[in-house]
Amino acid sequence: MSLTELQTPTTTEVRVGRLEDVPPGEGRAFTAGDTQVAVFRLRDGSLHATQASCPHAGGPLADGQTDARVLVCPLHLFGFRWSDGASTSGAGPLRVYAVRESDGDLLVTL
């Protein structure tokens, strides 16, 4: 196990980057272990993480539009709730991950 991973029996917390890698109001794609994730830093400072590609057609979710409640895929405008990943527009659900900042590091729990 590397120094950037913390494992529990069912989850792994992985350092994916630095807070400054994600400007306020934007998202960025990262690799967390073997998993591609998109991390978002909303304008209110909150952090969110999801799978990197849209379950509908594989769109790059890091390029999507966001607000406090939803993420919208840039390809076909399918929306997903931050709270549980459920689609607001008929697509399959989106996988969401816990994410936090610690000493400037972005940590995603897989």
N, C-alpha and C positions, 0 to 999 in steps of 0.2 A: 504494500500500500504506500502510495506517495505521501509526501507531507501536505499535499493539497486536497486530500480526501479524508473524510471521517465516516466510518461505516458503523451502522447499527445492524441488528439482525435482519431488518427488512428494507433499509434505505441506505443510500450513500450520499453524502454532501460533497459536492465537487466545486472547486474554485474554477470559474469559467473566464474571468477577466477582472477588470477594475471598473469601479463606478464611473470614472471619467471616460471610459470607453463608450458609454451610452449617454448621449446628450439628453437633457430634459425634453420630454415630448416625443422621443424617438425610441426605436427598437434596434437591436443588433442580434445577429446570429452568432452562436458559439457552439463549440463541441464540448459536451460534458461526458467524459468517458467515451462510450460508444454511441451516445445519443446526441442528435442535433437539437438544439433548443434555441428559442428566441427569447431574449430578455428585454423588457420594456421599462423605461423610467418615465413615469407620467409627470406632467407639469406640477402636480401637487407633491412630487417627491416619492410617491409610492412606487414599488417595484413589482413586476409581474413576470412570470416565465411560462412558456408554452412549448409544445412541440414546434419545430421550425417550419414545417410545411402544412398547408391546409389539408384537412382530411377529404375535402371535396375534389380538388384537382391539383394538389401539390404546390399551390402558390406560396411564395416566400413571405411568411407571416411577419418577419422582422420589418418588411416594407409596408405593413398595413397601417391603417388609421386607428387611433384609439381615443377613448375617453374614459371616464372613471368607471364605467360599467361594462363596456364591450370593446372587442378588437374586431376590425373589419378587414377581411382578406383583400389584397389589392387586385386580384384577378377577376373575381366574379361578385365581389361585394357581399360575400357571406359573412354574417356576424356571429360572434361567440362571446358568451358572458365570461368575465374574469372570475366570477365567484365559483363556477363549477365546470366551465368549458362547454356548457350546453349551447347548441346552435340557436340563434334567434331567427334563422331563415331557412330551416329545413335540411341543412347538411348534418352529417354525423357529428358526434361530440369531439371536442378538442381536448387533448391531454394538457392539463395545467400542472405546474410544479411549484413547490414552495421555493422562494428566493429571498435572500437577505444580504445585507451589506455588513461586513465586519472589517474595520480598519482599512476601508477602501476597496476590499476584495468583494466580488460578487460570488455568492455561494448558492448553488442550486441543489435542491434535494431531489434525487431520483428514486 
